[in-house]
Amino acid sequence: MGKNKQFRFAENATFEQVVQPAFADLVEGRFPLRGRWNADFFHREAPLVLELGCGKGEYTLGLAALDPQHNHLGVDIKGARIWRGARTARERGIAHVGFLRTHIDHLLHCFAPGEVDAIWLTFSDPQIGKPRKRLTSPIFLERYRQVLKPGGLVHLKTDSPLLYEYTLEQVEAHKLPLLEHSADVYADLVQRVGPEEQAVLSIRTFYESMWLTEGRKIHYVRFAIG
């Protein structure tokens, strides 16, 4: 392990913004924040928004900057990545942002039924050849249904045409309300929505900016579940 990773892992342990539950606590039902995120972590009542596979937390931080009336939580297993987001949140004094280091597979161990208001999936791995592992597969849709409040939203933003089309297929197959979709966010969707939604859709991570310079199109789907 490189020195930078060692430093970041050590510093994560000092951040109030980072939660790193032990595997045993999760699977044995001893995770104290399950059902208590607003009360015991954010210390305020507000709608809870998750970003699953948040990486460095760029989208989580961007959403938090635009929407301080929600609590925002980035979820990722890579400690060296969420370190960047957590450190930025601490440096900026952003109290309504946090980061959870865990596998997304453990979602049901981390959140109580109906605890979450919205989920963002930003540039998730399309899992070519492994549809069961895609974050909009039936397995994950069922998990989202359990943790989301009735009518809770799922947002997908991706550069993968495969994941975009697959998600639309799953939404139709499960008869979920499809609220919005676009095969080209910047040439289409941002031209026909209001300024608040334009700002949310225009948050760009480092990799999204790089992909746009390569000429890739960015796709988006929003649907309700829960």
Buried (B, 14 or more C-beta within 10 A) or exposed (E): EEEEEEEBBEBBEEBEBBBBBEEEEBEEEEBEBBBEBBEEBBEEEBBBBBBBBBBBBBBBBBBBBBBBEBBBBBBBBBBBBBBBBBBBBBEEEBBBBBBBBBEBEBBBBBBBEBBBBBBBBBBBEBBEEEBEBBBBBEEBBEBBBBBBBEEBBBBBBBBBEBBBEBBBEBBEEBEBEBEBBBBEBBEBBBEEBEEEBBBBBEBBBEBBEEBBEEEEBBBBBBBBBB
